Amino acid sequence: MGKQASFYMEREVFAELAQTAIDLGCIIIRKNANDEITMSRSTNVINTHSSEYYFYLPAAGSFNSELPLGCYNANANVMIEAGYTVGDGHTLFRGRLYLANGFTDADGKFIERPDCLAKVYRSLVHRMKQLTDFIDVPAGRICDRLNNYSDTSDRSRKVYMTRKLQRLMSDPKLVLA
């Protein structure tokens, strides 16, 4: 469990968000398809080969490279999961910022996330909102794992999206997931 902020943001704008994370003291961790990890204090690590990143905050604690990323373990208390929007020509898949509430240690004790990490997360969400617009998207343009809203009613959903991706949405065949 944790907090999540979803958005539709291309890689170039995501790099601006990542720069904010760096400015707040984070190190960017990129995980590639072979589970190899690259750590950097530069947004140059953000590329088209991976949309899965982590903002590691050393002030929150130590990073254990032997533990998997994206799991509820000690690493969850020192980093924020992050990713940008990718598309396949028909669908735009949302990016997100994710902050775990904490993790359960080997003794079964729940260890809450540090306040300093929550503060960085809130700052990143604030910055994400500055980089995007909060817009209405018709329900028929949204598809997720549970629902395909293909009805013609007036339902809609509000999402955070950059202006560039809003222009792409002028293609009526493009949907969000």
C-alpha positions in Angstrom: 0.0 0.0 0.0 1.1 3.6 -0.5 0.4 6.7 -2.4 0.3 7.0 -6.2 0.0 9.9 -8.6 -0.7 8.9 -12.2 -0.1 11.1 -15.2 0.5 11.1 -18.9 3.9 12.7 -19.6 6.5 12.2 -22.3 10.1 11.4 -21.6 11.4 14.9 -22.1 9.0 16.4 -19.5 9.7 13.5 -17.2 13.3 14.5 -17.3 12.3 17.9 -15.9 10.5 16.1 -13.1 13.6 13.9 -12.5 15.7 17.0 -12.3 13.5 18.2 -9.5 14.1 14.9 -7.7 17.8 15.5 -8.2 17.5 19.0 -6.8 15.8 17.6 -3.8 18.7 15.2 -3.1 17.7 12.1 -5.0 19.8 9.8 -7.2 18.1 8.4 -10.2 18.1 4.6 -10.5 17.3 3.1 -13.9 16.5 -0.6 -14.2 16.9 -2.1 -17.7 15.4 -5.3 -19.1 18.2 -7.4 -17.8 17.6 -6.1 -14.3 20.9 -4.2 -14.4 20.9 -1.0 -12.3 22.4 2.3 -13.3 22.6 5.1 -10.7 23.1 8.8 -11.6 22.7 12.3 -10.4 22.0 13.4 -14.0 18.9 13.2 -16.1 21.1 11.8 -18.9 20.3 8.3 -17.5 16.7 8.7 -18.7 16.4 7.1 -22.1 14.0 5.5 -24.5 15.1 2.0 -23.6 13.5 2.1 -20.1 10.5 3.8 -18.6 11.0 2.3 -15.2 13.0 4.5 -12.7 13.4 5.1 -9.0 14.3 8.3 -7.2 16.6 7.1 -4.3 16.9 9.6 -1.4 20.1 8.8 0.5 18.9 11.0 3.4 16.1 8.3 4.0 18.6 5.5 4.4 20.8 3.0 2.7 20.0 1.4 -0.7 20.6 -2.4 -0.7 21.5 -3.4 -4.3 20.9 -7.1 -3.4 17.2 -6.5 -2.7 14.8 -6.3 -5.7 13.4 -3.0 -6.7 9.7 -2.3 -6.8 9.0 -4.6 -3.9 7.9 -4.2 -0.3 11.4 -4.5 1.3 13.8 -2.1 2.9 14.5 -0.3 -0.4 10.8 0.8 -0.5 11.6 3.1 2.4 14.4 5.0 0.6 13.0 5.5 -2.9 10.0 6.6 -5.0 9.0 4.6 -8.0 8.7 6.7 -11.1 8.0 6.3 -14.8 6.9 8.2 -17.9 4.2 7.6 -20.5 4.9 5.1 -23.2 2.7 4.3 -26.2 2.3 1.7 -28.8 0.6 3.8 -31.5 -2.9 2.9 -30.3 -2.6 3.3 -26.5 -0.8 5.7 -24.2 0.2 4.0 -20.9 0.3 6.2 -17.9 3.3 7.1 -15.9 3.3 7.4 -12.2 5.0 8.4 -8.9 4.6 5.7 -6.2 5.5 5.9 -2.5 5.2 2.9 -0.3 3.8 3.3 3.2 6.6 1.2 4.5 7.6 -2.5 4.6 7.5 -5.5 7.0 10.9 -6.6 8.2 12.0 -10.2 8.8 10.6 -10.2 12.3 7.2 -9.2 11.0 7.5 -5.6 12.3 6.1 -2.9 10.0 8.7 -0.1 9.4 7.1 3.1 8.3 8.6 5.2 5.5 10.7 8.2 6.7 9.0 11.6 6.8 11.8 13.1 4.6 10.8 10.7 1.7 7.2 11.6 2.0 8.2 15.3 1.8 10.1 14.7 -1.4 7.2 12.8 -2.8 4.8 15.7 -2.1 7.2 18.1 -3.8 7.4 15.8 -6.8 3.6 15.5 -7.1 3.4 19.3 -6.8 6.0 19.7 -9.7 4.1 17.1 -11.8 1.0 19.1 -11.5 2.9 22.2 -12.7 4.1 20.3 -15.7 0.7 18.9 -16.7 -2.9 20.1 -17.1 -5.8 18.4 -15.2 -8.1 17.6 -18.1 -11.4 15.7 -18.7 -11.1 12.7 -21.0 -14.2 11.1 -22.3 -14.8 7.6 -20.8 -14.8 6.0 -24.3 -11.1 7.0 -24.6 -10.0 5.2 -21.5 -9.3 1.5 -21.2 -7.8 -0.2 -18.2 -7.2 -3.8 -17.1 -10.7 -3.9 -15.5 -12.8 -1.9 -17.8 -13.1 -0.8 -21.4 -15.4 2.1 -21.3 -16.8 2.0 -24.8 -20.2 3.4 -24.0 -21.4 6.6 -25.5 -22.6 8.2 -22.3 -21.3 11.6 -21.1 -19.0 10.0 -18.5 -15.5 11.3 -18.3 -12.4 11.0 -16.1 -9.9 13.7 -15.1 -6.3 13.0 -15.8 -3.0 14.9 -15.6 -1.5 15.2 -19.1 1.1 17.3 -20.8 0.0 19.6 -23.7 2.0 17.6 -26.2 0.1 14.4 -25.3 -3.1 16.3 -25.4 -2.4 17.2 -29.0 -1.8 13.5 -29.7 -5.3 12.8 -28.3 -6.8 14.6 -31.3 -6.4 11.2 -33.0 -9.8 9.6 -32.1 -8.4 6.1 -32.2 -5.9 6.7 -29.5 -6.9 5.6 -26.0 -5.4 5.9 -22.5 -4.6 3.0 -20.2 
